[in-house]
Structure formats: structure tokens, C-alpha cells
Amino acid sequence: MRVLFASMASVGHTYPLVPLAVALRAAGHEVHFAVGEEMHPELDRLGLRPFRPGLVFGEIYAEDIAPELERVLPDLVISGWSVPEVFREARRRAFPVLWHGFGRMFPDGIGLVRPEGGRHLDICPPSLQDEGFTDDRLLLRPVPHVSPGEVPERTHEKLVYVTFGTVFGTRDLLETAVAGLGRLDVQVVAATPGRWLAQAEVIRQADVVIHHGGSGTMLTSLAEGVPQVVLPQGADQLGNAEALVRAGVAIRPDEAGVEAVAESARQVLLDDRYREAAGQVAEEIRHMPSPDEVATGLADVV
């Protein structure tokens, strides 16, 4: 089977698609990946045949993907939520096509068009998914893509990981969080510009993750059963933060101040209920079909 993936050219939108693409390639299928050049080096390393459709830098439009569909002639198109015109053009040209999510269904008004119609590969555990999300979905376990990066040596009994993503993070917010954590007896590991960490490995060691509510960090932390402190900055992060708090796995401080961050982290570290709730979601995720299992059955879906 020849499979064409398509995504917006950013880590947050491309990496969630990679585990299934790798699983399909390992199962003997021919995989191609339409995305802007920023993502090509890592996809090349994985043998996923990336190419830049048209003059694309970020989003992919119908006129970009149309000639590539006729060139590749895929048996299946898997379109990321962030590139809805790929889904629509593939369907218009009668190519089998599925959506691939990156987390919870995002709200209107954040700069992305909400996908409508069709079947979804859903990587969000059902207990956290938006209540209005379609039932026409195939569950797919969220597996963090691990790219090469630093894993700091453990120095304290408790470790707190701080990241505010690749788009929304600011130096002031990072400094505020680190200053707050400086009041606690913990090791602080912070992702900063120019310092690429092996995030999944760091989160696996963490006792608490403090982050912006981005889908990738949220799902990786949930998969590892790690409780969280969430400081949402925009986009889908507000909805993610609300869902995490409702599930009992996170605290969202009323303000992003030094004392508020310190007190929230202290509370999560001391109250076992947060880790227990996170462990329950981790168990839910472990029972979702793996990328290898989904890859095995996709030919039947087509």
C-alpha cells in the first residue's frame, strides 16, 4: 500500500503523525510525507520520503497538493487536522483519506479550520476528548516521537520539567517558572531556545511537568502518568488545561506568578491524588491500539 501523509510544517503538528508513518513503513508499506522543508531532515532520517508540495512553508492548500496526489497516486491519504484542504482535495479526487488528530478537538477561533466529516485517527484518550467530538474514529495510542537530544543527569530526589513549547514560550514566563521552582528542593530541567532535549525521556523521569498546555507535552505527560501544572497561553491550550484540571491530573494557577507556580508545584508534589489520577489516564492510554496494531488494520479500513 502506498500512503501519503500531509501536515503543517511544525513540530507540534508533524510529530504526532510520525509514529503511525514509521509503523506503516516497518510493515512494508511505501510512505510519503507532504510537508514544508523545516521538517524534512528528521523525516529523511526515518525514511519517510518527505517532499515540499508547491511553494509550501506552513499550511498546504488544494493547489499545492493536487498535482502531488496525481504524481504519488496513494492508496490512502492521511491528512493532519492542520491541513484541511488536503483532506478535501483528496476526497474530491476520490482518494481514500483519513484525518489524523494531534490531541483534543480544538475550538473555533484559534487560527485553524475545524475538520468536518470523514473518519478520524484519534490520539486523545476518550476521557479527555471534547464531548462533541465525532464517534466516527479509530483510536490510536499517542506515542511521543523521540528525536535525538539531551537527557540531563538526575541530581535530586524530585525532578520538575519545564517547557513552554516551540511557539508560545517567552523568556519572562520561563524565568518566572524557574524562579518559583527555586523555592523548592527539586531539580529543575528547563527546555530553552537552542537546547533540544529528548523530551519524552525527561518526562519519563519527572515528578511534575510544568507547561503551556500544548497537545504534545500534555499527551506525553499523560502517557507516562506524570501530573502537571498548566499555564496556557493561547490556541487549544485553554481547552487542554480545562480538561486536565477536570480529570484531576493538573493544577492551573490563577496567575503565572513566582509564588503561584511554586505553590502549585508544591501541591502537586505533596498530594498523591494528582499522580493517582495521572496513572489512571496512563492506563487508559496503554489500552489504546498501538501504531503497529493500527498499521496492520489500515488496509482493511481502506
Secondary structure, DSSP 8 states (H G I E B T S, - for coil): -EEEEE--SSHHHHGGGHHHHHHHHHTT-EEEEE--GGGHHHHHHTT--EE--TT-SSS--HHHHHHHHHHH--SEEEEETT-HHHHHHHHHTT--EEEE-SSS---TTSSS----SS-EEE-S-TTTS-TT--S-EEE--------S-B-----SSSEEEEE-TTTT--HHHHHHHHHHHTTSSSEEEE--TT--B-HHHHHHH-SEEEE---HHHHHHHHHTT--EEE---STTHHHHHHHHHHTTSEE--SS--HHHHHHHHHHHHH-HHHHHHHHHHHHHHHTS--HHHHHHHHHHH-
